[in-house]
Amino acid sequence: MKKLTGKHLFAMAKIIKAANLKDELGEVIAKAQKGEMSTEKAGIEGMMAVITACGDDNVEKRVYELLDDVFEAKTADMSLEVIVANFKQLATENNLMSFFKSAGLLKQ
């Protein structure tokens, strides 16, 4: 598993833009920061928004490219259990709130 870098930040920004998720994910993160939503619930809400956006083939392709690079394996071939474990490890090893803020999700 790689640490998130600038390359991943810009890839995520492209996904957010292509999927038109800036406002939706920004609201979820803002609620979590205000204590109106648990971090776990925010993660679930955010993942559901991204999964729903993957109905667009271009967004799905970008998500796989990003995850394949970060997880250093072909995500499409992973079991759901492995994907969930990888996301937990990713969250443990990285400050995801800072990452998403840097991707421009929250209004400054």
N, C-alpha and C positions, 0 to 999 in steps of 0.2 A: 504494500500500500504506500502510495506517495503522499507526501505532505502537499497541501494545496499551495499553488504558486500563482504568479501573475497570469500565466497561460490559462490556468483553470478559471481564474476570475473573469477573463475576457470571454472564454467559452460559455460560462454561465450567463454572462450579460447578454450574449447572443441568443441563448435559449430563452431567457426571460423576455427579450424583445420579440423574438419570433413567435412565442406562445402567448404574447400579450398578458403576461403574469405580473407585471411590476406592481400594479395597485393591489391585486389580490394577495400576493405574498408579502407586500409591504404592510398591509393591514394585519395579517397574521403575526408577523414579527413584532409589530408595534404593540399588539395586545399582549404578547408574551413578555415583552420588556416592561410593560405597565403592571404585570402581575394579574392581568385579566384572563390569562390562559396559561396553562402549564407548558413548560418547554416540550414535554412529550406530546401534548395535544397539538401544539404549534407544528411540531415535526410531522405529525400525521396529516394535519390540514395541508401543510406545504407539499408533502408527497402526493396527496390526492390531487392537488391542483396540477402538479407536474404530470402525473399519470394521465389525468384527463386531457391535458394538452398534447399528449403523445398520440392522440388520434390523428394528428397531422404528421405525415411521413417525414417531413423535413425536421420537425422538432424531435421526433423519435430518433432519427439518425444522429442529430447533434447530442442528444442525451447519451446514447450508446457510446459515441466517440469520447465524450468527457469521462464517463464512468469506466470505460475500457482503459483509458490512460491512468486514471486515479487508482483503480483497483488492480491494474497491471494484469488483467485477464479479460476474456470475452464475456461480458456481462449477460448477453443474450442467452448464453449456454448455462448460466448459473441457476441453481435451485433458488427458490424464494428465500429459504432459510439462510443460504450463503449471502444473498444480496442484503438481507436484513442485518446479518452479522457484520458485513462490510460497512454498512451505513453506521452502525453503532461504533465501530472502530474509527471510522472517519470523524464522527462527532467527538469522540474521546480525544483524538489526536490533533484536532483543529478547532479554532474558535469560529464556529459557523456563523454566529451572529455578526461578527466582524467581517467575515467573508461576504455575507449577503449585503451588509451595509456598504461595503466597498464596491459591490456590483451595482450599487445605486438604487436599492430597493426602498430605502427609507427616505422620506423627505427631510432634507437637512434644515 
